[in-house]
């Protein structure tokens, strides 16, 4: 496809999506050096055969404020000073379900005899294990040298961030990661802009167990979304949200023009990629592109308001709501959050979205400039879902200067959203934390979420037990 942008209607989107990525593009160098400790000395089992960049490094704009790159690794277990305010469910009858949906109760066999009227008194059953107290704990590492997943050995991943999660529609969770480093002994550190994991883990006991990943070759995960070459300057292709509808996987991503100061970066555009085969191949819909300024991409049609949808957070609603919701924030972590909605069949066609306008208390079709903030800034990378325990919508993000992981609740995606409640105080993680992404199966009292740690440059699984 020509570097100049072409656009297609939704009716031909399946054929007009940019050719499905077959991992022929790789990321050019980034900025810093993530290789330390055991990762620095590790050697691949076989010599790499793919030509990779000459150097790689961390995306400097993702660095949280006051992050200490020399901080020791955080300890597993409860975070001492994480104190939740009372989050009372709307009804005392709300089912306090486990983090992951339990298996259905087996049906009673047709020939099963009814229980006799008189039964011997059974021995007393052991007392159930006490419920975990409200608060937040670090469960384990999802990626990196300290992860039970052995991501360096299995996927050539020594460092990465994000870990955006969504249900693929077939009882499997997909996880999309950002800038990814491989073996430090290989020139260029096998740097990739993005990678993907798959998991069927419902226990989440010590981490999220990773079942597999789209691969370039045995032992190395591939970059799933490659450059479209639409922007003249591009230093990253970073996922921000994922969702599955109708057997298709949709991934919102941002094209990075530059990594700027801590917590700040400049985008070329945001767009939506689609995979028809559970994340193996991805194509980018030209009609999904949102540019943040008129001159961002040569030939692109710019609309005011799209600067507020450079990062996303997809949301499947609660019972009875037919829409898919998409929260948006500007580039970086300093802006407010906005929300749009769309019919499930039109996710990649941004002309079909409606935007919440609080001034008119209505949804405005086709005009992103009509969107008004639903959560005041600063809002970092965010995730949202409907919670069956609270009977409310919840969202997680880091809140700018304080950089705490906070939670808000609301009766509807457009709000009104509650005040912030601190789940993870940043002072407990001096290495710097960002990007709390909710696990799609943890919709009850126990919330599991991925959280990135800057000094380790890897992803942790966290668990919050609500009051």
C-alpha positions, 0 to 999 in steps of 0.5 A: 500500500502507498505511504499515503493514506487511503480510506475504505467504507465499512462495507469493504473493510474486510478486504481493504484492511492493510495486508495482514501482517506476516511479521516482515517489519521490525522496530527500529531502535528506541532510547534506553537500556533494559538489560540488567541482572540475569537477563544480561547474561542469558544466551539463546539456545539457537543463533537468531536467523532474523535480522533485527535492529542494531540497538533497542531501549525503553520508551522514555515517555512511559517512565512514571514521574520520580521512578527510580530505575535502580529500585529493588524488585517489589516483594510478592504479597500484600501491599502494607499501606493500600487501604480501600474506602468502603465500596458498598454493593448497590444490593445486599443480594449481589452475588460475591463471585470468585475472580474467575467464573466457576465451572457449571454444576453437573446436571443430576443423572436421570436415573439417580435415586432420591435421597433417603429420608434418614441419613447418618449425621456426617462428620463436621466439614472443615471450616472454609478458608477465611476470605482474603481481607480487603486490599491489594497484593502482588501475585507474581510476575507475568513476564521477565526473568523472574516469571514462572512463565519463562518468557525469555526462554520460551518467547525471547522476552526479557522485558516488556510492558502493558499486558492489555487483556481481553477475552477472545470469545473462546474462553481464552485471554489474549494479552497485548504488550508494548515495546519488547526486548529479547536476548541482551546478547543479540545485537539490537536485543531483538527489539519489537514494538509489540507482542501477544500472549494467550492464556487459559488460566482461570486460577491466577494463583502465582501469575497468569500462566501463558499458554503460547504466543504468535511466533516468528520462529521457535523461541521468539514471539513476533511483532504482531502489528507492523508499520503502515508507513503512513507517518513519516516519523514513527518510533513505536506501534503501541497497543492500548485496548483490545476486544473480541466481537463476532470471532474477530479480535480488534486491537486499538493502537497508537503510532508514536511520533516521539517519546518525550518527557516522563509520562509524555509522548506525541502520536501520529495517529491511533487506529484499529487492527483486526485479526481473523485468526486469534492474533496470528495475523493482523491488518489495519483498517484505514477508516479507523485512523484518528489523527491528533492534528491536521498535519500528523499524517499526509493525506489523512482526513483530520477531525477535531476531537480525535486528539482526545482518542489517541489511547483507548479502553474498550468496554463490554457493557452490563446486561441489556446494553447493545453498545460497545464503549470506547474510552479515549484519552490524549497522548501521554498521561496528562489528559482527561478521559472521554467516552464514545459508543458504537454498535458491535458490527461497526467497531473499525468504522469511526464515522459510526461512533457516538460521543457523550456530551454532558452539556446536552446530556446526550450522545452525539453521532459522528462528531468527536469534538462534541465529546466532553470529559467524563473523568477529569485528568490527569488520567494515564493508561486505563481499563474498564469493565462492568463489575457484577459484585458492585453492580457498577462500572469500574475503571483503573488508571494511574493519576498523573503526578501522584502516580497511584493506581486508582479505581472509580465506579459509576452506574453507566459508562458516561458516569457520574464517576465516583471519587478516586480510590487508591488501590496501589500507592506509588510509594510502595513501588519506587521503581515506577508503576503504570498501565493497570489493565483488568483481567476480563474474567475478574468481575467480582469481589476479587479484581486481578489486573496487570501492572507495569513496573518501570525499573524491572521493565516487566509486567506484574499480576496484581490482586485487589479484594474489594470490601 
